[in-house]
Amino acid sequence: MYYEEGCHGRVVVGPLPEVTRARLAALPGEWLEYDAPSGAIVVRHIQPTSSPSLPTIAHELVRMMAEISVEQHEAILGGEFHVHTDDSPHLVRLKVARGGGVRIDWAHPHFAATRKRPYTDGREIPIDSVFCRLNGKVRLTATDPGRAAHALQQLADTYEGLYPEGDFRALTDAGGSVRVEMKDVNLDARLLVAELGRHAVPGTLAGSVDVSSFDERHPDEQVRLVFQEGQVWVQEPYLFDEPAVSS
């Protein structure tokens, strides 16, 4: 899942005594505020100042949680805020667990055991074509392997992205097999999938391609394309050790 820049999320603190609600509502802040009707800490609908986002948001969250007495922690349902840091390409989660425990996690995207869903028309890829960075290997059988390898190589060599770099090799092997190897290639993943489909004998596509972005302001913006028995699947990474809390 891709989180837009800024701060997004909410933390449900549940029903509180009127005196506690009044203290929370009176706290000043640049990013967070207490929304009494929903019983939650939410993101303010104002323009934040130039203060660093992560330290400011973490401070405001802890300060608000400190206004809730330990005896009232049982009612806290929890939630989380996701923050893109200002000075480096990181996504950080500020998580409040049920009962009031606070934890800060930096995203470490991985695809281990993530679910696959069918690739359809490319809208599953959340990255603008000119920013796509491809890494991976794909193998296919083609009726004309030389023509297929040439067409795939031409696609990569003539693509006009914003980052003309990386290594793309389309090679022929024995038995009509074509293998494609990519390392940090700037190429629209949608065009690659279409070109592979045009040349592959049905049921022969195999391998995987990680699709990320050269625009490092968006570190969580990536997917994996899995080619398995001729089918194309999409995986989104787990950013943290466990799935996000629904808000």
ZATITI-445884 format. One record per residue: residue number from 0; residue in three letters; y, x negated, z negated of N, C-alpha, C in turn. Coordinates in pm, whole numbers, plus 50000, padded with zeros to 5 digits. Each point is the difference from the previous one (the first is absolute). Example, Ala and Ser with C-alpha at 12.3 -4.5 7.8 and 13.67 -1.06 7.14 Angstrom:
<site 0 'Ala' <49431 48681 49220> <50119 50089 50000> <50120 49910 50000>>;
<site 1 'Ser' <50105 50035 50072> <50119 49918 49994> <50109 50077 49927>>;
This chain:
<site 0 'Met' <49881 49915 50000> <50119 50085 50000> <50124 49912 50000>>;
<site 1 'Tyr' <50097 50040 50083> <50123 49923 50007> <50109 50068 49917>>;
<site 2 'Tyr' <50068 49924 49915> <50108 50050 49917> <50133 49950 50055>>;
<site 3 'Glu' <50092 50091 50026> <50130 49961 50054> <50075 49913 49900>>;
<site 4 'Glu' <50098 49925 50054> <50076 49911 49913> <50074 50080 49893>>;
<site 5 'Gly' <50019 49936 49886> <50068 50067 49889> <49903 50024 49886>>;
<site 6 'Cys' <50013 50112 49935> <49914 50037 49888> <49952 50143 50021>>;
<site 7 'His' <49867 50021 49984> <49943 50132 50022> <49897 50029 49892>>;
<site 8 'Gly' <49995 50124 49955> <49901 50042 49903> <50059 50082 49887>>;
<site 9 'Arg' <49918 50026 49900> <50042 50077 49882> <49900 49975 49889>>;
<site 10 'Val' <50045 50020 49877> <49915 49987 49882> <50017 50127 49917>>;
<site 11 'Val' <49890 50072 49981> <50004 50125 49924> <49980 49968 49852>>;
<site 12 'Val' <50102 50032 49921> <49991 49973 49856> <49965 50124 49921>>;
<site 13 'Gly' <49994 50115 50066> <49953 50122 49936> <50103 50065 49910>>;
<site 14 'Pro' <49957 50104 49928> <50092 50070 49908> <50041 49913 49883>>;
<site 15 'Leu' <50129 49996 49972> <50053 49918 49892> <50093 50083 49913>>;
<site 16 'Pro' <50022 49959 49875> <50097 50069 49916> <50140 49994 50061>>;
<site 17 'Glu' <50080 50098 49969> <50134 50010 50059> <50084 49876 49972>>;
<site 18 'Val' <49988 49943 49881> <50080 49883 49966> <49961 49881 50087>>;
<site 19 'Thr' <49871 49984 50031> <49955 49890 50087> <50047 50024 50143>>;
<site 20 'Arg' <49991 50123 50046> <50044 50032 50136> <50150 49972 50015>>;
<site 21 'Ala' <50076 50029 49897> <50144 49977 50006> <50031 49851 50007>>;
<site 22 'Arg' <49925 49919 49925> <50022 49855 50004> <49966 49944 50139>>;
<site 23 'Leu' <49891 50047 50057> <49960 49951 50132> <50102 50040 50106>>;
<site 24 'Ala' <50049 50123 49992> <50096 50048 50099> <50132 49927 49991>>;
<site 25 'Ala' <50034 49947 49883> <50128 49934 49980> <49998 49853 50039>>;
<site 26 'Leu' <49883 49944 50026> <49992 49858 50033> <50063 49972 50137>>;
<site 27 'Pro' <50087 49899 50009> <50056 49963 50130> <49897 49919 50079>>;
<site 28 'Gly' <50014 49999 50132> <49908 49922 50081> <50043 49996 50145>>;
<site 29 'Glu' <49957 49896 50071> <50029 49988 50142> <49891 50064 50085>>;
<site 30 'Trp' <49874 49992 49953> <49887 50044 50081> <49928 50122 49945>>;
<site 31 'Leu' <49980 50005 49870> <49915 50103 49942> <50079 50095 49912>>;
<site 32 'Glu' <49948 50123 49990> <50059 50099 49911> <49890 50095 49953>>;
<site 33 'Tyr' <50027 50069 49892> <49906 50098 49946> <50034 50137 50056>>;
<site 34 'Asp' <49899 50064 50060> <50016 50135 50054> <49936 50098 49903>>;
<site 35 'Ala' <50081 50066 49919> <49949 50088 49894> <49914 50115 50052>>;
<site 36 'Pro' <50040 50071 50106> <49917 50113 50045> <49857 49962 50035>>;
<site 37 'Ser' <49980 49881 50058> <49864 49960 50037> <49934 49914 49894>>;
<site 38 'Gly' <50077 49959 49898> <49944 49915 49896> <49956 49865 50053>>;
<site 39 'Ala' <50081 49942 50091> <49960 49876 50065> <50117 49904 50014>>;
<site 40 'Ile' <49968 49871 50005> <50096 49897 50037> <49994 49985 50151>>;
<site 41 'Val' <50113 50012 50067> <50004 50002 50146> <50105 49900 50050>>;
<site 42 'Val' <50003 49982 50132> <50099 49912 50062> <50129 50076 50019>>;
<site 43 'Arg' <50113 49940 49961> <50130 50063 50015> <50035 50020 50147>>;
<site 44 'His' <50075 50104 50030> <50048 50025 50136> <50141 49946 50015>>;
<site 45 'Ile' <50015 49868 49971> <50129 49935 50015> <49977 49864 50064>>;
<site 46 'Gln' <50107 49935 50044> <49989 49867 50059> <50000 49896 49889>>;
<site 47 'Pro' <49889 49923 49986> <49997 49898 49896> <50102 49890 50028>>;
<site 48 'Thr' <50032 49922 49897> <50093 49888 50015> <49926 49879 50057>>;
<site 49 'Ser' <50064 49885 49998> <49941 49879 50055> <49909 49928 49901>>;
<site 50 'Ser' <49973 50057 49885> <49911 49936 49903> <49859 49989 50058>>;
<site 51 'Pro' <49926 49892 49969> <49863 49985 50052> <49915 50122 49963>>;
<site 52 'Ser' <49931 50054 50099> <49932 50128 49981> <49888 49994 49897>>;
<site 53 'Leu' <49905 49907 50014> <49884 50001 49911> <50036 49980 49853>>;
<site 54 'Pro' <50078 49897 49962> <50034 49987 49858> <50077 50120 49947>>;
<site 55 'Thr' <50087 50057 50084> <50080 50114 49955> <49912 50121 49977>>;
<site 56 'Ile' <49911 50030 50092> <49913 50118 49987> <49904 49983 49884>>;
<site 57 'Ala' <49942 49880 49986> <49908 49977 49889> <50071 50016 49866>>;
<site 58 'His' <50122 49947 49991> <50078 50013 49876> <50028 50146 49969>>;
<site 59 'Glu' <50043 50077 50101> <50033 50141 49976> <49877 50080 49959>>;
<site 60 'Leu' <49884 49970 50064> <49878 50073 49965> <49959 49971 49857>>;
<site 61 'Val' <49998 49873 49961> <49959 49965 49863> <50099 50057 49899>>;
<site 62 'Arg' <50128 49997 50031> <50099 50055 49909> <49979 50150 49979>>;
<site 63 'Met' <49965 50071 50107> <49978 50144 49987> <49871 50028 49923>>;
<site 64 'Met' <49896 49921 50027> <49875 50020 49926> <50019 49971 49852>>;
<site 65 'Ala' <50092 49907 49968> <50024 49965 49860> <50066 50113 49922>>;
<site 66 'Glu' <50061 50094 50070> <50063 50114 49934> <49897 50106 49958>>;
<site 67 'Ile' <49877 49984 50047> <49894 50095 49965> <49918 49940 49886>>;
<site 68 'Ser' <49993 50068 49890> <49931 49946 49883> <49850 49990 50025>>;
<site 69 'Val' <49936 49911 49926> <49857 49979 50015> <49924 50130 49976>>;
<site 70 'Glu' <50047 50082 49908> <49934 50126 49970> <50001 50096 50119>>;
<site 71 'Gln' <50095 49979 50092> <50011 50089 50116> <49930 49944 50125>>;
<site 72 'His' <49941 49883 49989> <49936 49937 50116> <49880 50078 50053>>;
<site 73 'Glu' <49935 50075 49915> <49881 50074 50042> <50031 50097 50114>>;
<site 74 'Ala' <50125 50049 50004> <50037 50099 50103> <50034 49935 50134>>;
<site 75 'Ile' <50015 49868 50004> <50040 49933 50123> <49884 50000 50100>>;
<site 76 'Leu' <50023 50058 50118> <49897 50006 50103> <50000 49876 50090>>;
<site 77 'Gly' <50113 49934 50011> <50007 49876 50077> <50049 50018 50143>>;
<site 78 'Gly' <49994 49894 50075> <50047 49997 50138> <50035 49857 50038>>;
<site 79 'Glu' <50070 49984 50112> <50032 49864 50043> <50120 49999 50093>>;
<site 80 'Phe' <50065 49884 50003> <50108 49974 50095> <49959 49880 50085>>;
<site 81 'His' <50032 50008 50130> <49975 49889 50090> <50134 49944 50045>>;
<site 82 'Val' <50012 49867 49992> <50128 49933 50025> <49979 49885 50097>>;
<site 83 'His' <50079 49995 50107> <50004 49882 50086> <50104 49904 49940>>;
<site 84 'Thr' <49958 49877 49970> <50091 49904 49938> <50106 49953 50098>>;
<site 85 'Asp' <50113 49954 49947> <50114 49961 50083> <49986 49862 50060>>;
<site 86 'Asp' <49951 49904 49921> <50008 49859 50038> <49873 49944 50062>>;
<site 87 'Ser' <49893 50078 50008> <49876 49952 50060> <49921 50121 50051>>;
<site 88 'Pro' <49912 49979 50099> <49927 50114 50058> <49885 50047 49912>>;
<site 89 'His' <50030 50071 49894> <49896 50049 49911> <50020 50149 49972>>;
<site 90 'Leu' <49888 50067 49977> <50001 50136 49950> <49946 49997 49858>>;
<site 91 'Val' <50072 50063 49908> <49963 49998 49859> <49984 50142 49950>>;
<site 92 'Arg' <49897 50021 49918> <49976 50131 49939> <50028 49992 49851>>;
<site 93 'Leu' <50085 50090 49953> <50023 50019 49857> <49922 50124 49960>>;
<site 94 'Lys' <49894 49981 49925> <49908 50111 49971> <50004 50035 49851>>;
<site 95 'Val' <50015 50129 49973> <49991 50051 49864> <49871 50080 49991>>;
<site 96 'Ala' <49908 49957 49913> <49871 50066 49985> <50013 50122 49909>>;
<site 97 'Arg' <49900 50086 50006> <49995 50112 49906> <50003 49946 49858>>;
<site 98 'Gly' <50090 50048 49920> <50015 49950 49864> <50112 49899 49984>>;
<site 99 'Gly' <50064 49957 50113> <50122 49922 49988> <49991 49851 50025>>;
<site 100 'Gly' <49883 49945 50028> <49991 49857 50028> <50070 49965 50131>>;
<site 101 'Val' <50075 49888 50001> <50076 49958 50118> <49940 49872 50057>>;
<site 102 'Arg' <49984 49997 50134> <49940 49884 50066> <50075 49971 50130>>;
<site 103 'Ile' <50018 49871 50032> <50065 49959 50124> <49899 49924 50085>>;
<site 104 'Asp' <49982 50045 50127> <49905 49937 50091> <50068 49965 50132>>;
<site 105 'Trp' <49974 49879 50049> <50042 49961 50134> <49888 50034 50098>>;
<site 106 'Ala' <50036 50056 50114> <49900 50041 50098> <49926 49880 50058>>;
<site 107 'His' <49868 50012 50011> <49916 49901 50067> <49908 50079 50095>>;
<site 108 'Pro' <50049 50030 50122> <49924 50087 50091> <49862 49943 50034>>;
<site 109 'His' <49898 50087 49997> <49866 49959 50042> <49928 50123 50056>>;
<site 110 'Phe' <49898 49974 50082> <49929 50108 50069> <49859 50022 49947>>;
<site 111 'Ala' <49964 49934 49892> <49865 50014 49946> <49975 50145 49958>>;
<site 112 'Ala' <49898 50060 50062> <49954 50135 49964> <50102 50110 50027>>;
<site 113 'Thr' <50102 49973 50083> <50093 50108 50033> <49938 50091 50104>>;
<site 114 'Arg' <50042 50125 50001> <49943 50099 50091> <50046 49977 50143>>;
<site 115 'Lys' <49913 50035 50094> <50034 49994 50141> <50025 50140 50052>>;
<site 116 'Arg' <50095 50012 50092> <50024 50127 50068> <50012 49974 50149>>;
<site 117 'Pro' <49967 50098 50082> <49999 49977 50144> <50139 49966 50054>>;
<site 118 'Tyr' <50004 49906 50092> <50122 49969 50074> <50012 50101 50113>>;
<site 119 'Thr' <50122 50056 50018> <50019 50100 50105> <50098 49952 50106>>;
<site 120 'Asp' <50130 50010 49969> <50100 49968 50102> <50097 49889 49958>>;
<site 121 'Gly' <49970 49932 49893> <50085 49890 49957> <50100 50035 49893>>;
<site 122 'Arg' <50017 50127 49971> <50095 50038 49896> <49951 49958 49861>>;
<site 123 'Glu' <49875 49960 49991> <49947 49951 49873> <50055 49863 49963>>;
<site 124 'Ile' <50061 49932 50096> <50057 49868 49977> <50148 50016 49963>>;
<site 125 'Pro' <50041 49965 49879> <50137 50027 49954> <50100 49892 50038>>;
<site 126 'Ile' <49969 49917 50099> <50083 49884 50031> <50057 50014 50140>>;
<site 127 'Asp' <50130 49977 50015> <50062 50001 50133> <49933 49896 50088>>;
<site 128 'Ser' <49983 50034 50126> <49923 49915 50092> <50053 49857 50006>>;
<site 129 'Val' <50132 49983 50001> <50057 49865 50018> <49982 49912 49877>>;
<site 130 'Phe' <49962 50058 49886> <49980 49923 49878> <49852 49969 49972>>;
<site 131 'Cys' <49908 50056 50078> <49857 49989 49970> <49954 49854 49998>>;
<site 132 'Arg' <49924 49966 49895> <49935 49869 49988> <49849 50025 49993>>;
<site 133 'Leu' <49924 49942 50094> <49857 50027 50009> <49918 49876 49963>>;
<site 134 'Asn' <49898 50024 49917> <49904 49896 49962> <49860 50060 50001>>;
<site 135 'Gly' <49908 49935 50069> <49863 50050 50000> <49921 49959 50121>>;
<site 136 'Lys' <49879 50056 50010> <49909 49971 50111> <49933 50129 50045>>;
<site 137 'Val' <49987 50014 50132> <49934 50117 50058> <49906 49951 50110>>;
<site 138 'Arg' <49885 50065 50009> <49904 49968 50106> <49965 50130 50074>>;
<site 139 'Leu' <49980 49989 50131> <49963 50115 50081> <49916 49955 50118>>;
<site 140 'Thr' <49926 50093 50057> <49930 49976 50125> <50076 50070 50111>>;
<site 141 'Ala' <50022 49930 50112> <50075 50055 50113> <49918 49989 50127>>;
<site 142 'Thr' <50017 50095 50090> <49931 49993 50129> <50052 49884 50084>>;
<site 143 'Asp' <50128 49967 49982> <50061 49884 50067> <50069 49918 49892>>;
<site 144 'Pro' <49924 49913 49933> <50057 49928 49885> <50118 49911 50037>>;
<site 145 'Gly' <49997 49937 50117> <50112 49916 50041> <50128 50080 50015>>;
<site 146 'Arg' <49989 50113 50064> <50117 50088 50018> <50050 50051 49866>>;
<site 147 'Ala' <49907 50037 49911> <50040 50051 49869> <50072 49893 49919>>;
<site 148 'Ala' <49945 49879 49998> <50063 49892 49924> <50138 49969 50056>>;
<site 149 'His' <50013 49998 50131> <50129 49971 50063> <50103 50107 49963>>;
<site 150 'Ala' <49959 50127 50008> <50092 50109 49970> <50047 49995 49855>>;
<site 151 'Leu' <49909 49971 49909> <50036 49992 49859> <50093 49882 49973>>;
<site 152 'Gln' <49971 49887 50064> <50086 49883 49983> <50139 50026 50056>>;
<site 153 'Gln' <50007 50066 50115> <50129 50033 50059> <50080 50094 49912>>;
<site 154 'Leu' <49932 50093 49938> <50069 50094 49910> <50072 49924 49889>>;
<site 155 'Ala' <49930 49905 49940> <50061 49924 49891> <50108 49906 50049>>;
<site 156 'Asp' <49974 49934 50114> <50094 49898 50049> <50130 50059 50053>>;
<site 157 'Thr' <49997 50125 50044> <50120 50060 50060> <50069 50101 49909>>;
<site 158 'Tyr' <49944 50022 49880> <50062 50098 49910> <50134 49948 49948>>;
<site 159 'Glu' <50101 50083 50006> <50134 49959 49959> <50031 50051 49859>>;
<site 160 'Gly' <49945 49933 49901> <50030 50033 49862> <50117 49918 49950>>;
<site 161 'Leu' <50028 50011 49873> <50112 49925 49941> <49957 49863 49948>>;
<site 162 'Tyr' <49869 49974 49995> <49950 49875 49944> <49896 49939 50094>>;
<site 163 'Pro' <50044 49935 50107> <49907 49944 50099> <49928 49877 49947>>;
<site 164 'Glu' <49903 50024 49914> <49928 49889 49939> <49857 50043 49974>>;
<site 165 'Gly' <49922 49912 49938> <49862 50032 49968> <49905 49954 50110>>;
<site 166 'Asp' <49872 50027 49978> <49896 49955 50092> <49909 50118 50036>>;
<site 167 'Phe' <49988 50028 50130> <49914 50108 50050> <49909 49941 50107>>;
<site 168 'Arg' <49869 50016 49981> <49906 49948 50098> <49897 50108 50035>>;
<site 169 'Ala' <49988 50030 50129> <49897 50090 50051> <49904 49918 50085>>;
<site 170 'Leu' <49875 49990 49956> <49903 49910 50062> <49875 50076 50041>>;
<site 171 'Thr' <49934 49953 50105> <49875 50061 50045> <49882 49919 49948>>;
<site 172 'Asp' <49894 50070 49963> <49876 49938 49957> <49887 50051 50090>>;
<site 173 'Ala' <49882 49952 49977> <49885 50041 50081> <49967 50147 49979>>;
<site 174 'Gly' <49941 50060 50103> <49953 50137 49989> <50108 50105 50009>>;
<site 175 'Gly' <50114 49969 50060> <50107 50098 50015> <50082 50021 49875>>;
<site 176 'Ser' <49989 49910 49903> <50072 50014 49875> <50139 49936 50007>>;
<site 177 'Val' <50096 50065 49939> <50137 49949 49991> <50037 49996 49852>>;
<site 178 'Arg' <50055 49889 49957> <50047 49991 49862> <50149 49971 49999>>;
<site 179 'Val' <50069 50066 49907> <50144 49987 49987> <50030 49950 49860>>;
<site 180 'Glu' <50077 49893 49991> <50036 49942 49872> <50152 49996 49987>>;
<site 181 'Met' <50051 50045 49887> <50144 50011 49977> <50040 49935 49869>>;
<site 182 'Lys' <50109 49927 50002> <50056 49944 49876> <50152 50011 50007>>;
<site 183 'Asp' <50055 50085 49917> <50145 50020 49990> <50063 50029 50136>>;
<site 184 'Val' <49939 50091 50074> <50048 50036 50134> <50096 50118 49992>>;
<site 185 'Asn' <50114 49989 50067> <50096 50110 50010> <49962 50085 50121>>;
<site 186 'Leu' <49928 50110 49974> <49952 50088 50106> <49983 50140 49943>>;
<site 187 'Asp' <50042 50100 50076> <49984 50138 49956> <49852 50033 49988>>;
<site 188 'Ala' <49957 50035 49879> <49858 50029 49977> <49953 50120 50080>>;
<site 189 'Arg' <50087 50095 50027> <49962 50118 50076> <49963 49963 50144>>;
<site 190 'Leu' <50079 49909 50060> <49970 49954 50135> <49867 49925 50003>>;
<site 191 'Leu' <49974 49920 49897> <49874 49926 49995> <49881 50095 49994>>;
<site 192 'Val' <50008 50102 49914> <49889 50095 49989> <49976 50070 50134>>;
<site 193 'Ala' <50107 50039 50067> <49985 50067 50128> <49936 49909 50105>>;
<site 194 'Glu' <50042 49873 50003> <49946 49907 50099> <49855 49967 49970>>;
<site 195 'Leu' <49965 49984 49874> <49860 49978 49964> <49913 50117 50045>>;
<site 196 'Gly' <50051 50122 49978> <49925 50119 50039> <49980 50012 50150>>;
<site 197 'Arg' <50095 49950 50078> <49988 50008 50146> <49889 49911 50054>>;
<site 198 'His' <49972 49890 49931> <49906 49902 50054> <49864 50000 49931>>;
<site 199 'Ala' <49989 50057 49881> <49875 49992 49925> <49897 50099 50051>>;
<site 200 'Val' <49878 49954 50016> <49889 50091 50024> <49985 50087 49875>>;
<site 201 'Pro' <49987 50133 50014> <49993 50087 49882> <49900 49952 49896>>;
<site 202 'Gly' <50047 50000 49875> <49914 49963 49889> <49992 49853 49970>>;
<site 203 'Thr' <50078 49914 50073> <49985 49855 49982> <50113 49936 49921>>;
<site 204 'Leu' <50109 50069 49976> <50111 49940 49925> <49958 49971 49856>>;
<site 205 'Ala' <50029 49878 49954> <49966 49962 49863> <50100 49897 49950>>;
<site 206 'Gly' <50031 50006 49871> <50091 49904 49939> <50108 50069 49920>>;
<site 207 'Ser' <50105 49927 49967> <50111 50058 49923> <50127 49923 50029>>;
<site 208 'Val' <50114 50070 49986> <50131 49940 50019> <50090 50046 49887>>;
<site 209 'Asp' <50060 49906 49929> <50099 50034 49898> <50137 50009 50065>>;
<site 210 'Val' <50065 50114 49979> <50131 50025 50059> <50103 50001 49887>>;
<site 211 'Ser' <50088 49901 50002> <50107 49992 49901> <50132 49986 50073>>;
<site 212 'Ser' <50105 49963 49929> <50132 49995 50059> <50062 49862 49984>>;
<site 213 'Phe' <50067 49953 50105> <50078 49878 49989> <50126 50023 49917>>;
<site 214 'Asp' <50037 50125 49981> <50115 50033 49917> <49953 50001 49855>>;
<site 215 'Glu' <50018 49888 49929> <49941 49983 49869> <50070 50078 49890>>;
<site 216 'Arg' <50101 50077 50035> <50061 50088 49900> <49905 50114 49964>>;
<site 217 'His' <49894 50019 50080> <49909 50111 49980> <49858 49948 49976>>;
<site 218 'Pro' <49972 49942 49885> <49871 49936 49978> <49883 50096 49993>>;
<site 219 'Asp' <50024 50127 49969> <49892 50097 49989> <49975 50073 50131>>;
<site 220 'Glu' <50067 49957 50105> <49991 50068 50129> <49892 49932 50084>>;
<site 221 'Gln' <49876 50040 49982> <49890 49941 50074> <49878 50091 50000>>;
<site 222 'Val' <49916 49983 50102> <49874 50073 50010> <49897 49906 50062>>;
<site 223 'Arg' <49874 50041 49993> <49893 49927 50067> <49934 50093 50101>>;
<site 224 'Leu' <49986 49954 50124> <49926 50071 50103> <49858 49947 50002>>;
<site 225 'Val' <49903 50089 49985> <49859 49962 49998> <49933 50057 50124>>;
<site 226 'Phe' <49935 49912 50076> <49927 50040 50120> <49850 49992 49967>>;
<site 227 'Gln' <49935 50115 50005> <49862 50007 49954> <49921 50093 50091>>;
<site 228 'Glu' <49901 49945 50069> <49916 50076 50092> <50083 50078 50101>>;
<site 229 'Gly' <50107 49936 50045> <50084 50062 50102> <50108 50091 49947>>;
<site 230 'Gln' <49997 50035 49872> <50100 50085 49940> <50111 49916 49938>>;
<site 231 'Val' <50120 50059 49992> <50114 49931 49940> <50039 50075 49873>>;
<site 232 'Trp' <50011 49927 49891> <50034 50057 49870> <50123 49930 49945>>;
<site 233 'Val' <50066 50067 49905> <50119 49944 49935> <49976 49996 49849>>;
<site 234 'Gln' <50035 49888 49940> <49996 49987 49854> <50139 49966 49950>>;
<site 235 'Glu' <50042 50067 49893> <50122 49963 49929> <49960 49920 49877>>;
<site 236 'Pro' <50077 49899 49963> <49959 49915 49889> <50025 50064 49864>>;
<site 237 'Tyr' <49919 49959 49902> <50038 50024 49862> <50107 49898 49967>>;
<site 238 'Leu' <50112 50045 49946> <50107 49908 49963> <49983 49946 49859>>;
<site 239 'Phe' <49933 50081 49917> <49979 49961 49861> <49852 50019 49968>>;
<site 240 'Asp' <49963 49976 49877> <49859 50004 49963> <49942 50140 50004>>;
<site 241 'Glu' <50083 50101 49991> <49953 50136 50003> <50098 50084 50080>>;
<site 242 'Pro' <49956 50117 50052> <50089 50083 50081> <50125 50043 49925>>;
<site 243 'Ala' <50103 50036 50078> <50127 50042 49941> <49986 50132 49928>>;
<site 244 'Val' <50084 50021 49900> <50006 50126 49928> <50075 50101 50083>>;
<site 245 'Ser' <49948 50120 50014> <50069 50104 50074> <50126 50042 49926>>;
<site 246 'Ser' <50108 50019 50077> <50126 50040 49935> <50037 50140 50040>>;
